[in-house]
């Protein structure tokens, strides 16, 4: 009796989680939950502060970075789904390049703290993923959709807490490199 390969189990989990997320979203839309005024943050707007627990066990606030470090906040819909896995793997693959900038970078979802810890551990992610289970920050950033899941959107926030740019068209497979490119274009200082 041999061991079952991990990869097929991981793929099955990704497919099952994705199917469950789609079904949940359809039900929420059908029941008209999570409807309300939608906020649209734009460059120049002050980014809403947050206090969110992360996959590394710390609680992060946006205000702790004000005045000394830019922030990248990459929202994704649901841990363990195909697109979100690809997005976080891409960001993780670019972590070395991202660390060359004076920037704190985070993933963010409305998954529970336990789920994001398992998600980060399963992929050996070396950057914090923020958990917003009460959807407060997701609403404040205008990313929460009628499905109850956040839209895939990335915010680039300056040291003055003003939004520098918003990526509304995230490409999951290249997102890490796209963030590095955007940081260069935004002229975010590099580490000394």
N, C-alpha and C positions, 0 to 999 in steps of 0.2 A: 504494500500500500504506500504510494508516494504522496508527496505534498502537492497541493493544488498551486499552480503558478499564481503569483500575486497579480500580474498584469491583467489577466482575464477577469479576476474578481474586481479590480479597480475599474475596469471598463464597464462591467455590469453595474457597479454602484453608480457610476457617472450616468449611465443610461436610465437607471431606475430613478435617481434623484431628479434628473431632467424631466422625466415623464411626470413625476409627482408634482414638481414645481409648475409645469404647464397646467396640469389639472387643477391645482390650487388656484392659480392665477385666473383661469377661466371661471371657476366658481365665484371668486371674489368680484370679478367684473360683472358677472351675471346678477349677483346680489347687490351690485352698485355700492360696494364698500370702498373705503379710502377715496371717496370723491370729495372735492372741496376745491378751494382756490389754489391754483398752481402758481408757485413762485418761480420766477426765472431770473437767476442771478447772472449778471453780465460783468465784463471787465470794468473795473473802477468801483464796483460795489464792495462794501465791507463784507467780508466773509463771516457768517455766523459762527460764534464760538461753540464749542462742544466739549463735553467731558465724557469720553467713551473708553470702556475697557478694551484692551487689545489682546491679540493672540499670545503675546509674551507675558501676560498677567498684569501689565502696567495699565494705569488709566492716563490717557493723554488728553490735554486741552489744547485748542488752537492758540490760546493766549500765551501759553508757555514759550512759544516760538517767536512771538511778536518782538520786533526790534533786533533780532539777531539771526533768524533763519527762515528761509522761504519754506513753504509746505506744498506737497503734491498729495491730493486726496483723490484716489481712484475708486469710484463706486462700481460695484458689480452686483448683479441680481441675487445669485444663490450659490453658496459653497457646494462643491462636489458636482457641479454641472459641467458639461463640456466646455462651453465658452468661458466660464469663470475660471476653470482650471487652466485653460490656455492663456488667459489674460494674466493670471497670477504667476504662472510659469515664465511668461515673457518678462514680466517686471523683475522677477527673481533672477532671471538670466542676465539682466542689465544692472543688477545691484552694484556691481563693482564700479561701473561707469557712473551710476547715480550718486555714489558716495564721494565722487570727485567734486560734486557741487555742494554749496552751502544750503542744503535742502533736507528736510525730513520728508520721507515718502511713506505713504500708507495705502493699503487697500481698505475698503469699507463696505460693509453689507449690513442687512438687518437680521442676519443670522445670530443665534445666541452665542454668548461667549464660549460655551463648551464646544459648539459646532465649529467656530472659527479656530479654536485651539487644535481640534482634531484635523481640520482642513489644512492648517499651516504645517502641522507635524507630518501629515501624510505626504506632503510635497516638499518637506524640509525647507520651507520658506524662511528666508533670513531677514524679512522686514515685517513690521507689525501690521496686522489686519484689525481694523476697528470694528467692534460689535455695537450695533444700534438697534437692539431688539424692540425698543419702544417706538422706533421710527421717528424720533424727535429731530435728530440731525438730518435724516433723509428728507423730511418735510421742509426743514429750514433751508436746505440746499436745493429744493425743488426737483429732487430726483425720484421721489416716490410716485409710482404709477398706480393706476386703478387696480392693478393685479396685486398690489401690496408689496411688490418687489421694486427695488430701485432700478432706474435706468442706468445703463452703462455710460457713465460720464466722469470726466476727470477735470478737477479744478487745480489751477496753478495759483498759489496765493503768495503774495509778496510779504516782506518783513513788516510792512505797515498794516497787514491783515486785509489789504485790498486785493480783489481778484485780478490777476494779470491776464488770464486766458481760461477758456473753458473748451475742452475737447468733447464735442457732442457726437462725434463719429469715431468712436474707439474701434480700432482693429485689434482684435484679441491676440492674434499670433505675433504681431509686431509692436505691441503696446509699450514694452520696455524701451525699445529703441526710439519709438515715437516720443516718449517722455524725455529721453536724453536730448533728442533733437529740439524739442520745444524749449527745454531749459537753456540750451545754447542760444536759440533765437530770442528768448526773453532776456538774455544776458544776465542770467543768474550767476553770481560770482562763484568761482571754483575755490576749493579748499586750498589753504596755503601750504 
